[in-house]
């Protein structure tokens, strides 16, 4: 009987082993001021990172739980920027100047469905009129840079200010991805209920039809919480709106809005900051940051969700203001707060002496699927090993969410899917006035050497450069400081390549950009 018991136990472990091995990508968190958590051992262990961000950050591990890279946007006196770091905590090759403004949900990252060695990083511009829109960059872990290099940088998809709520959800086929973004009401003449969705497949990025769903949003700082199975999302904003939607992982539709609390037309506003679902998806936790920092719980399975609003915890400012909620791989929910002095001045960056209980620890909801105070919320209970946190926690999706079993899209179709819809080389340029930089990206190149030339409208060459590339990508941050206003022509030429036994071709790409 004893041997039979051991055999059965080992059989259960074997059944669980694939899940254990394949569910590792979210096991490393990087955030705040050099803070990080490693969940690989089954319980959280602190690590050290190179971050310095008050909010927006993402991180991703490989299938064995080893850190691949992480990224941040930071707001500094010298300007706003985003950075991507490799697993050695060093700036990745070409990983500087990722567009972003140091807000809180400006970044998402996920694997490229076509390859285990390439990844997307999407970012947004929220308020600055000179850095508007939705952008993507692409990372490669092949060739000369096993620690990763940015091969496409800041390629623009939308040219408008965005709401600070960028989100991504795994497609129902378990391979592709949805990216969800919302335009800022600052961009529109009135409030709007617009949703942009992009489908990322092995053939590239596809914008889906624009959707109008839910009540009108009136603020540019929001948050989207995603249920563990990806079927529900919750949008909150500073004006008091809490709205839950159905999300269809097969077609990307945002439908059936349920308003838990309405957006207020006049203050005082509750400043709903962040939301997170419990592991079962039943309970929704929401943070509110006003004079008091408050943690609320709602029962989303109740007929009247609004009536279930329960106060879990509150704290009067100072010494801290409440921030992001994040469900961990251990099924606990973690909460971050930023320390402030009585004037509210010292938030970011912290003074070198500002080490306090409130910013050296995370708070933890230990039993988030329990009602009310039984959820066992413990403030300042997870020590960060001497590192500090602000408001943000990693804006990571569930990287390992599986197919939507039983749905029309739970299997991958098209075994012979083309790897690209367009095999012709192309070039894209985005000029960022704040940085006086033109971001040049080319794709589908076949040559291995290049020459880049830039001409003004009089035909004078104002810049030239040549060198080697690793096809199919070319990317360049062109510093235009001191250049005169006007239009410029960019020409990228790559060397000859053979298309068949008799013919060779030379790639020549041309694009214009304007300095205003």
N, C-alpha and C positions, 0 to 999 in steps of 0.2 A: 504493500500500500504506500509505503514511504517513497519508493522509486517511482510509482505511478503518479504520486503527488508532484514530485520534482519534474517528471516529464511533462505533466500538464502545465506546470508553472512556466517551464521553458517554452512550451508551445505558445502560451499567451504572450510571452516576451517577443517571440518571433513574429507574432501577428502585429504587435505594437511597433516593432523595429522600423518598418518603412515610415511610419508616421513620425517617429522620433528623428530619423535621419533627414526627412524631407521638410520638417517644420522648423528650420533653424534661422531663416533669413532675418527675422525680427528680434533675434536674441542679443543684439548689441545696440544699446541706445547711447547716443552722443548728443549733449545739449549744454546750455548755460555757459558758465565760465570754467572751462576745462573739465567738466563733469562727464561721467559716463557710467553705464551699468552693463554688466555681462550676466545674462540669464542662463548660460549654457549648462551650468551645474545643477539646475533645477531650482535654485534660489539666487537672488540677486547679489552680485559682487561688484564693488566699485572699481572703475578703471579711470585712467587719465587720458584726456584728449587735448587737441590743440584749438578747440573752439573758444570763441568769445562773442556770444550772441545773446541778446535779450529775448529772442523769440524763434524765428524761423530756422529749423534745422531738420535734417533727414539723415538716416544711416541705413546701411544694408550689409548683411553678412552673406557668406557663401553657403552652400547647401550643408556644410559641416559645422556651421556656426562661427566660422572665422571671419573677422571684420574685413570687408572689401574696401569700403570708402564711406565718407560722411561729408556733409556739406552744410553751409550756413549762409544766411545773409546777416550783415551787421550794419548798424547805423553808427557812424563815427563823425567826428568834427571834420575829418579830411574828406568825407563823402561816403555815400552808400555803396556797398559792394557785396558780392557773394563769392565764397571760396569753397573749393572742393579739396579734401585731404585724403591721402591714401592710407593704407593700413599701417604704415610706419609713422603716422601722425605728421606727415610732411605734405606741403602743398603739392597736389598732383600736377604732372606735366600739363601746362596750359590751363590749369585749374583756377586761375585768377579771373576777376572781372565778370563773374556771372551776374546777370542783371537781377536786381532786387533792391529793396529800400530799407531793410532792417525791420520789417513788420513781423507778423507772427505765424502766418500760414501761407508763406510765399513760395514754398518749395515742395515738390514731390519727386520721388525717384522710383524706378522699377526696372526689371530686366527687359531687354529687347526680346520680343517673342521669337525672333528669328535666330538668336544666338545666346548661348550662356556666357559669352565673353564680351558682350556689349550691353550698355545700360542707357536709359533716358533720364535726364534731369529737366523737369519743367519748372519755370519760375514766372512770376508776375510782377508788374509795376502797379502800385495801388494809387498813389496820389500825384507824383511828379508828372506834369504834363509832358516833360521831355523824355521820360522813360515809361511810356504807357504800354500796356498790352500783355499778351501771353507769349512766352518764348520757350524754346526747348534747346537743350544741348545734348550731345551724345558722347558717351565714354566708351573707350575700347581697351581691353586687357590683352591684346595680342601684339605681335610684332616686337618693336624695340622697347616697349614699356609694359613689362609684366605687372607693375604696380598701377597701371592705368594711365591713360592720357585722354584729354578732351579733344575729340576730332571734329566735332561740330559745336559751335558756341553761339548762343543767343540768336538763334534763327526765329524770326517773328511769325506768329500765327494770327494774332489779333492786335489791332492798333487802337486801343482804348484803355482807359483806366479801369482797374478791376477791383472787385471786393476781395478783401483779405481772407479768402476761404478756399484756396486751391485744394483739391482732393482727387484721389485716384482709387478705383475699385477694380478688382479682378473680374474679367469677363466670365460669363457663365460657362464658357468652354474650358476654363481653368488654365488658359494660356495667354490670351490677349488681355488688354487693359482698357479701362475707361478713364479719361481725365475730365473732371468736372470743374467748370469755372463760371463766375457770374460777373457781369459788367457793373461798375460802380454807378450809383445814382448821381455822382458828381459828373459822370460822363453823359448821362441822359438829362433832358430838360425836366423830367419828373421822375418819381420813384418808378421802379420797374420790377417785374417778376420773371426776368429772362434767365435762362440757363443755357450755357454752351457745353456740349459734350463732344469729346473726340475719342475715336476708336483707334487703338494702336494695335496693329496686326503685323505679321511677317512682311506684308507689302508696304508698310509705312503708316503714316498718320492720316486719318480720314475725319474731316469735320462732319458731324451729323446735323440734321435740321435743328434750327434754333427752337427751343421750347419756351412756352409761357405757362408757369404753374405756380400756384400759391398766391399769397397776398403780396402787395408791393413792398419791396425792401427799400429802406430809406437811409442806410448807413454803409460806409465803406469798410467797416471792421466787423467781420462776421466769423462764423465757424460752422463747419459741417462735421457732425459726428456720424459714424457708420456702424451699424449693427454687426455682430460677429459673422452673420451669414451673408452680409451685403444686401439684404432685401429691404432695409429701412435706412433712411438718412434723416438727421435732425439738423435744421438750420436755425441758428440763434444769431441775434445781433445786439448791439449796444442799446437800441431803442426799446428793447423788451420783447422782441418777437421770439417765440419758440414754436416751431412748426415741424411736424413729422411727415415724411413722404414715403411712399413706396418707390423703390428703385428696382427696375427690371435689368438684371445682369445680362440678359440676352440682347436687348435692343437699346439699352441706355436711357429708357424713358423715366422721367421724374413725374410721378402721378399721385393722385389721391391725397392731397395735402390735408392735414388735420392741425388746426391752429390750437395749440395748448395755451398760449398766452399771446395777446395781440401786441402789435407795435404801437407805442404811445405817440400821440401827436405833440404832447407837451411834457416837460419834465416834472419832477425828478425821474430820471430813467434808471432802470435796474442794471444796465451795463452787463448783460449776459455775455460772458467771456468765452466759455468752453462747454462742451457737452460730451458725454461718453455713455455708451450702453453697457449694461452688465453682461457677463458671459452668456446668459440665456437669451439676452435681448429684451428681457421684461422690464428691468428698471433703467431709467434714464437719470443720469446725474448731471446737474448744470451748476456752473459757478457764476456768481454775481459779484461785481467789483464796484461798490459805491463807497459811501463813508464806512460801511461795514463790508467785510469780505464774507460771502455766504456760500454754503454748499447746500443745494437742494436735491431732493429725490422725487421722481415721478414714477408711477406704475403705468406703463404703456399698455398693459393688458386689461386695464379697468375700462368700463364703459364711459366713464367721465375722467379722462386723464388729469384735467386741471384740478379736480377736487382731491386728487391724491398728493398734492404738493406737500412735502414734508421737510421741515428744517432739520438738517443733519448737524451743521456746525456753523458758527459765525465768529468773526474776530473784528474788533474795531481798529481802524487805521489811526496812528501807526502801531506797530513797527513794520507791517507788511501788507501787500495787496495780493489778492488771489489770482491765480493764472490758469494754466492748462491742466486738463484731466487726460489720462492715457491708460488704457487697459494693457496690462503687461502679459507676457507669455505665461506667467504663473497664475493668470486669471484674477489677479488683484488689480485695483485701479489706483494709479499714482497721481498725486496732485502737487503742482509746483507753485510756489509763491515767491515774490520778489520783495526783498527788504527795502524799506525807505526810512529816512529820518523824519522828524516831525514836520519839516517843511515840504517833504515830498520831492526834494531836489535829487537826492542821491539814489537814483534807480539804475541808470546805465550811463557810463560804466561805473561800477562800484569804486569807491575809494579803496586804496590798498589795505586799509585797516578794517574794512567793513566785513567782518566775519562774525555772523550771528546765528543763533538757532534757526531763525526763519529762512535764511538763505543757504545754510549748510546741510539742510535736511529736506527730504520730500515727506509729505503726508501720505497715508495709505488707507484705502478702503479694503479691509481684509476679507470681507464676506459680501461682495457687492450684490449677490442674488438674494439677500435677506432684506425684509421690509424694515423701513425706519431705522432706528438706532441700532437694531440688530445687525446692520451692515458692518458694524465694528470699525468706525472711522477713528484712526489714531493720528493726530497731528504731530508733525515733526518726528516721525518714528523711524525714518530710514536715513541714516547718516551717509553722506556723500564722500566720506574719506578725506575731508579737508578741502574739497572743491565747493564751488558755489553755483546756485541756480538762480534764474530769473523767472519770467512768466512762462516760457516756452518749454515744451517737451517734443520729442521727435514726431514729425508729421508723417509717420510711416503707415502705410496700409497693411492689411494682412497679406503679405507676400505669398503665403502658402495656401491661400484659400482655394479649395478644389473646385471641380466642375459642379454645376447646378444639376444634380442627378434628377433624371426624369423630365427635364426641360427640353425644348426643341434644340437647344444649343449645348447639350451636355457632352457632345462628342465633337472632335475636330473633323471638319469636312475638307475635301480637296487634298488628298494625299500628295498630288503633284502641284501644289500651290506654287505660283511663281514667287521667286524671292524678291522681286521688285516689279512694280508696275511700269516703271520708266527706267530703261537701261541707258538713257542718254545722260551725259554729264550735265550738271546744272550748277549755277552759282547764285548765292543770295547774299545781300549786304544789308546790315542795319547800322545806321549812324546814331550814336548816343550823344546828344549835345552836352549833357552833364559831364561826361568823361572825355569829350572831344576825341572820340574813338569810333572808327568804322570796323564793325565785326564782319569779316568776310568768311563765308563758308562755301565750299564746293563739295559735291557728292558725285559718286559714280565715275570718278576718274580712273583711267587705266594706266597712264604714264607714271613713271617713277621719279622724274625731275620736273621742275617748274620754273617759270619766270612770271613774276607779278609786276605789272606796270600800271601807274596811275597818271592820267593826263588831265590838265585843266581844259577849259573850252577853247583856249587858243592853240591847243595841240602841244603844249609844253609838258614834257615829262617831269612830274614833281616827286615821283617816288619809283624806285625799282628794286627788285630783290629776286634772287634765284637760289635754288637749292634742291635738295632731294625730298621726296615725300613717300609715304607709305599708302598706296591707293587702297580704298577708293576715296579717301577724304583729304581735304586741305582746309585748314583754318588759320586765320590771321587776325590779330588785334592791331589795326593800323592806327597809330597815334597821329592825329591831325592837329595837334596843338600849334597855333600860329598860322594855320592855313586861312587863306582869304575865303570869304563867303562866296558861294556859287556852286555850280555843278561840276562834278568830276567823273571821269570815265575810268573804270577799272578793267584791265585786260589780264586774264590768267591763261597762260599757255603751258601745256604739259607735253612731254616728249613723244616722239612717234611710237606707235605700237602696231603690231601686225594683226589684221582682222581676218586674213585667210592666207593662203599660200602665195598670193600674188600682190596683195595690196597692204600698204601701211597708211595710217592716218595720224594727224596731229590735232590734239584737242585745243580749241581756242574758245574761251568764254569771255563775254563782255557784259558789264552791268554799270549803271550810273547810280550815283548818290549825290545828295545835296547837303551842303553846309549852309544853314540859314543864319 
